[in-house]
Structure formats: structure tokens, C-alpha cells
């Protein structure tokens, strides 16, 4: 297996496809649906077999069906990735993700690769230093632009030996979340 890198996770967290998130209209108007991350079906499914973790408890701030709640959910999602990558643990993001979110499936595959290799991050690999709401769509998607900061970190093997060092870097990203049932789920990341 090749070296696992947070940079690959940055790409999985938001593969840039060139779509632009539309500008927000007035607070009461619904901007057009075009331009929000769209989500799509995967062309193939991961072949890794991992134990699915228990659904994580979403903090109260990320449970509100509001802009602030959606933003808190995005930050929570990245935080759960960080926690899972430091254990390592796979399956924790699946209950927080739309079934058709290809980026989410890629993130889960990366976490599964960490588990299978016995590697983990020494410290949280990602942060969201800024995020701003940009649009809603008629199908319920809420779009945000954010900076996904890849933090300088070490990748450790099961004995604690350093197998890789990852430099810090910022990535501009777009995300969309959608309210399903009684909670937010990650819809797509670009």
C-alpha cells in the first residue's frame, strides 16, 4: 500500500469539479439551484470491509435547522473525520452523509485504508478556519464556501513510528448539506 496522505483526504473531502456555488439572494428568497454541489452516484463501490461504528452524537448546535446549525454541522463533520483519523476508525461518517455523496464515500474509503494499514494521524489533520453560507436550493440543499485547512501532521503506524509527514495547506471548498428527517447530512463536497 502506498503512503497515505492528508492531501489525498483534502481531495476526497472536496474534489474540485469547477462548479461555482451561486450567490445568495435576500434572506427570504431562494436562489436558483444551479451551482450548488450536486451529488452523484459512484461509479464503483469501495471493496474494503470494515466494521461500521455507532452513529456519532451530533452536538446541539449542529442539530438546529438553521444556517448556524448547518454551519455547525459542517464543522462537526470535519471534526468527526479528525477524530476517526486519529484512532483510526471507519464508518463514523456514513450516518452523517447522503447515500449518493461520492466525496463522502471517498472519505470513508480513506478512513478504511487507515484502519486496514494500521496508520493514524498524530493530531487533527483538518480545520475549517472560515465558512460562509451562499445559497439554498429548491430541493433543500444549503450551500457553503469554506477554507479547508490541511494542518501539518504526522501519519503514524501502529507502533507510533512516523511513516509520513504532511505539510500545512489551505484548500478553498464548496459543500452542500441537506436536512433529512430530523438532522443535517452532508450532501456533497467540491
Beta strands, then each sheet from edge to edge (+ up, - down):
strand 1: 120-121
strand 2: 126-136
strand 3: 141-150
strand 4: 153-156
strand 5: 162-166
strand 6: 169-180
strand 7: 183-189
sheet 1: 1+ 4- 5+
sheet 2: 2+ 3- 6+ 7-
end
